[in-house]
Amino acid sequence: MGISFGSINTGLPKDIVKQIIDAERIPIKKMEERKDDIAAKKALLSELTGKIEQLNKFLTENSSAAGFREVAVSGNDSIVGITADKNAAQSGNHQFEVVQLAQKSSAMTSGFSDPDNSYVGVGFIQYTLPNGETRDIYIDEENASLRGISKLINQDTSNGMTANVVNDGSDTENPWRLIISLEETGDGQKADFPYFYFVDGEDDFYIEKERPAQDAKIKIDGFEVEYPANKVEDLIPGLTLDLKKAKPGEEFTIGVSEDTQKIGTKIADIVNNINEVFRFIKAQNQMDERTNTKRTLGGDVTLQTLESRLKSMIFTPIKTPEGNIRLGDLGIAFQKDGLLGTDENKLENYMKNNFKGAVHLFTGSWNDGIWEDGILSKLRKFTGETLQVPSGLLRNREKGLSSQISQIDRRIADRERMLEKKEKTLKDKFARLEGTINRIKGQGAGIAALGAGSGVQMPQLG
């Protein structure tokens, strides 16, 4: 609870201490305003740092030839699914034909009227895996149905087989059958199908149909090759082929080419990411008489340096085996608004006529035994240096602003401690003054009372 002073005794305002402390706090308010201004600049710098980080991330992903490259693959999707590794795929065309799909050893049993209640008897299944190992599966009375046998086969993941109960619709009285399949395809996975030894069954339980394992057969450029599976990974460099169906006699072309459309989109993304930085700098430099320059980065030497270095790298030609090439040769140049623009027709024509030159401009190349960085590599190195902790251009500026804020915080804290002490001292002084005046007035009143009792007139005090 605050102490009230004076107006009755001292004649001073009751909030005299608060008024004095508020006056003393004016420099603190100015320091806080200065801190807010610096914090606003730091927030803008963080925004710019975020844009540079985004640009750096994009450049890191795309500055190498492997990262920049995109490939287009053509084929017959209904027969073969194709996945390309853009780093390994080689441009070219291949004639292709799927003669035969790979398949796994499988067998179908005789039919039963019900998958759960038909009793096949008790006994065991004996079979031999492709590696020559013989296995036994014992069937007890509790599992002596098609679904019971299927469950016992499938619950042992090491037996190399899977089982399914199906209704094949071929027999209205006994449509339920057990299909047993090996897990792997190919000639090397051919298996001797199980011997069934069962007793006391309601109906005979035996293998009715078999399908042997076989390799996939395909023709590439007229030559037939075999693969043990329908996923072919090493036939055409950089391509994974998923064979979907066999079409003997139906030949088609699998083609790999540079995807200039995707690369064009990537170039547009590069321009957009760079423009995000230039757009920010431009916005900061647009100032008028109403602009509070204390809370912007307009004219800041950090922005000037960043803009100058970026423009220098964009304007500088890159040495390639195809000669010195500039971004302007591809139709990428600065516009009147200070941002990069792209002449789409000029870019498209250049990509068609000198694709290698365009790639070398962006990703770099060897020239007379010397490696020359491409423009993306140069930009990536610069943005990386700019973001480097703690000495990078942006990090160093951020550190300077943070230091200023810390200094102001310390000065404010020191000032607040000083004012706290001063406020306590003032309150003590005014409390003593109030008490002193109280006592003087009390003494004056006592003397006046004595005078009144003796009939002598005494002057009033206070």
N, C-alpha and C positions, 0 to 999 in steps of 0.2 A: 504493500500500500504506500503511495507517495506521500510526502510531507508537504502540507500547505503552509505557505509563508504569508506573512505580512499584512495584508491590507488593513487589518484591524489594529495591529500593533506597530509594524514597521512602516506601513504605508506603501510597501512594494507589491507588485502583481503576484498573485498566488503561484503562477507558473513561471516565475522568474528564472529558475534553474533550467527548466525545459527550453525556454527561449535562448538562454546562453548556450546550452549544448547544441540546440538546432543550428544556431549560427556557426558554432565550431564544426558542425558536421557538413557544411556546404562543400568544403574541399573533398570530402569523402564521396559526396554525390557526383562531383565532377570526375573523380577517379572511376567511379562505377560507370558513368557514361562513356568514359574513354575505354574502359574494359569491354563494354557492350559493342562499341565500334570495332575494336580489334577482333572480338568474337565473331562479329558479322563477316569480317574479312576472312577469318579462319574458316567459317562455314562455306564461303564461296570457294576458298582454296581447296577444301575437301571435295566440293562438287567437281572442280576441275580435275583433281586427282583421280576421282572416280572415272571420269571420261578418259583420262590417259591410261588408267588401268584397263579399261575395256578395250581401248585401242591396242595396248600391249598384248592383252590376251588374244585378240584376233590375229595380230601379227605373229605371235608365237606359234599359233596353230597353222598358219598359212604361209610363213616366210620361206620355208624350204620347198624344193621342187616336189617332194612327195606330198607335203601338206597342201600345196597350191593346186596340184593336179586333180582333175576329175575325169572319169572315163564313162563312156556310153557303151552299153552292150546290147546287141540285138540277137534274136534267135527265134525259136518257136516255143512260146511259153506253155503250150498245151502238151508238149513232149518233154521239154527239158527246162527246169528252173535254173537260172544262172545267178551266182553271186560273185561280184568282182572285188578283188583287193587292188585298189587303185595304185598302190605302191609297186605291185609286182606284175600287173596286167600289161601285156604288150599289144600294141596296135596291130591289127591284121584281121584276115578272114579265114575261116576254116569250114570246109564242107563236112557235114555231120549227119549221121544216121544211127538210130537206135534199133538194132536188130533184135535184141532180146534183153529183157530185164533180169536182174539177179533175183533169185528166190531161195527160200529156206526149205529144208526138209520138213514135211508136214504129213499128217495122216488123219483120216476120218474113220470113226468106229461104226459098227452096226447100229441100227436104230432101236429106240425104246419108246414106249408110250408116254412116259412121264420122267422129267429130269430129276425129281426128288424122291419119288416113291417106287420107281422100278428097281427091283433088287437084282444086282448083277452077280452077287455072291461074294465070298471072301477069298483072299489069295494075295498074289503080288504081281507087279509089273516089272519086268526085267528088260533093260535096254542098254545099248552100247553107244557111247558118245563118239564123235569123229576122231578123238585122240586115242580111241581103243579102250577107254575105261568103261567098265560095266557097272551099272547102277541098278538097285532094286528099290521099289516103292511098295510097302506092304499096305494092304487094304483090309481093315477090320469090318466087322458087321455094322458098326455105327456109321461108317462112311461108304457103304456098299451101294451107292447110287451114283449117277453121272456127276451130279454137283459135288458129292462127297469126294469122288476120285479127283475131280478138277481142283478142289480145295487142297488136297494133299500134294498134288503136283506143284501147284503155284506157291505154296507156303515155304517150299524149299528152294531158295534162290540160287543154290549152287548146283542144281541138277541139270542146268542147261536147257530146260524145256519150259514151255508154257502150255496151259490147257484152257479151252473155252467150251462151254456147252451151248449148242445152237439148235435151232429148229430149221432144218433145211427145206421143209415143205415138200419133200419128194414122196413121202409116205404118210397118208392120213392117219394110219393106225400107229405107226412107230416113227414119228418125225424127229425125235430128239437124239442128237448124236454128240459125241465128244471129239473135238479137234485138238490134236497134239502137234505142237510145232517146236522146232529148234529155234534158238534166238538169233543165230547168225545165218547170213546168206552166203552163197558161193559154193563152187565145186568142192572146196576143201572142208565144207561143213556137212557133207552127206553122212547120213546116219542110218544104222540098222534099226528099224522101228520095233517098238516094244513087243516082247512076248507076254501074253496075258495068261496067267495061271489062276483060274477061279473055279470054285466048286459051289454047288447048291444054288446057282443062279436061276432066276425065272426064265431068262432067255440067254441065248449065246452072246458072248461079248467078245468081239474080234475086230481086227482092222479090215475095213471094207475097201478103202481107197487110199492111195499114196501119191504124194507129189515129191519128187526128188529135188534136192538143192541144185542150183546151177549158177554159173557166173553170168554177169551182164555182158552182152556182146554189143560193141558199138563200132562204127566205122568213122574214121577221121581222115579226110582227104583221100578217101578210097581204100584205106587199109583198115582191116578188122583187128580190134584189140579186145581183150577180156579183162573184166574187173570183178572182184568177189562181191561188191556191194553196188547199190544204185546211187551212192554218193561218190562222185569221182573228183578228186582234188588235185591231181598232179598231171593231168593229161594236157591241158592248155595252161600255160603259165599265168598265175594270178586269178584263175577262174575255178570256182567250185560248181560242179554240175550235179543237179539232182534229177535223175532220170525218172520221169513220171509214167511213161507208157512206151511200149515197143511199137514201132511203125516201120517194119521191114520194107525196103524199097522207096521210102519217102525221105529224100535227102533235102537238107536245108542248110542255110549258112549261119554260122555263129560269128558275129563280127565284134571287134573291139576298136573303139576310136576315141579320140580326145573329145570330151564333152565341152565344146566351146560355149554352149548356152549356160551351163552351170558355172563355168569359169567367168563368163560375163557377169553373172549374178554376184559372184564372189568379188569381182573388181568393183561392182557397184557398192557392195558392202564396205570395201576398203575406203572408197571415196566418202561414203556416209559417216564412217567412224572418224575419219580425219576432219570432216566438216563439222562434226559435233564439237571438236576442240576449237576450230576457228570460229564457229558460231558463238561459243561461250566468250571467247576473247573479244569478238566484235560487240557483243552485248555489253560487256564491261566498259568498253571504250566509248560507248555512245552516251555522252554526258552533256548536260545543258546547265543553265543557271539554277535550276531547281534540284539538280542532282546533289545528294549528300555524299561528297567525295570521301568522307571519313568511313563510309560503310561499303565502299566498292573497291574493286581491284583495278579500276581504270588508270592507265598510265603506270601501273606497277612494273618495275624492271623485270620481275619474274615472267610476267606475261609477254613483255617485249622480247625477252630472250627466247622464250619458247616459240613464239610466232616466227621470229627471224630464223631460228634453226630449222623448223619444220619447212618453211618456204624454201630455204636454201637447198635442202635435200630433195624437195619435190622438183625444183627447177634444174638441178644438176643432172647432166646426161650420164647414163650408165654404159660402160664399155662392155660389148658383147661380141661373140664371133660374127654376128651379123652387122657390126658397126656400132657406133655410139647411138643410143636410143634414149629419147626423152618421153615422159608421160604425154607431152603435147602431141607426139607423133601418133599416139593412140586416140587422140581426141579428148584427153583429160587436161583441162587448163583452168586457171582462175578466171572467174567471171567479174563483172562490174561490182557485184555485191561483196566481193572479197572471199567468196567460197569457191570450191572446186566444182566444175560442171563437166559433163561427159557428152560428147557428140557420139550418139549411139551408132550412127551409120559409119562414121570414121573408125570407131572401135571395131565394129563387126568386120569391115573390110580389111583392117590390119590383121585381125585374128585369122582371117581366111588366107591372106597372102603371106604372112610372116609369123606364123604361130610360135615357132621356136624363139624368134626374136622377142616376142611379147613375154614368153615364159622367162627368158633370160633377163629381161628388164626387171621383172618382179622378184625372181628367186636367185639370180646370180649365175655365173658360168666361169669356166676355165678359159683363160686367154693367154696363149704362149706360156703355159705352165704356171700361170699365176691366177689365183682365185679372185674374182671380182664380185663383191657382194651386190645383190640386187637391191632395188629400192625398198622392198619390204624388210630385208635384213638390216639395212641401214636404219630404217625407222624403228625397228624392234630394238636395236642396240641403243638408240637415243632415248626411246621411252623407258627402257630398262634402267639406263643411267639416271634419268630424270626421277625415277621412283626409288632409286637406291637409298637404303637407310644406312647412316643418317645424313650422308653428304650430297645426295641427289638434289637437283634444282628445286623440286617441289618440297621434298622432305626437309631441306635446309630452311626454306621459307616458312614452312609449317612450324618447325622447331623454334624459329625466331619469334613468331606470333605467340606460340605457347609460352615462351620465356617472358614475353612482355606481360601476358595475362598473369603469370605467376608472380612477377614483380609487383604488379598492381595489387594482387590479392594480399601479398605480404604487407604492403604499405597500408592498405585498408585495415588489415588486422592490427597492425601497430597503432594506427590512429584510433581505432575503436577501443583498444586497451587503455590508451592514454585518456580518451574521453570518459571511459568508465570510471577511472580513478578521479578525474577532474569533477565529474558529476557527484561522486561520493563526497569529495572535499567541500564542494559548494553547498551541498545539503547540510553537511556538518556545520559549516560556518553560519549559514542562515538559521539553522536550528538554535545555535548558541546566541545569535543576535536576537532572535525572537524571545528566547528565555531572558536575556539581559533586559530588554525593553519591558518585558512582563514584570520583572522584579522592580524596575524603576517606577513603573506606574503603580505597582502595589504599594511601594513605600510612600509615594505621593498621596495615595488615597488614605493611608494610615495617618499621616501627618495632618491631613485635612480634617479627619475625624477627631483628632485630639483638639484641634483648634475650635471645632464646633462645640465640644463639650465644655471648654473653659470660657466660652463667650467671646473669645478673641478671633477676629477675622484672619484667616490664613490664606495666602495666595494659592491658587490652583497650580499643580504641576502637570506638565504633559498636555 
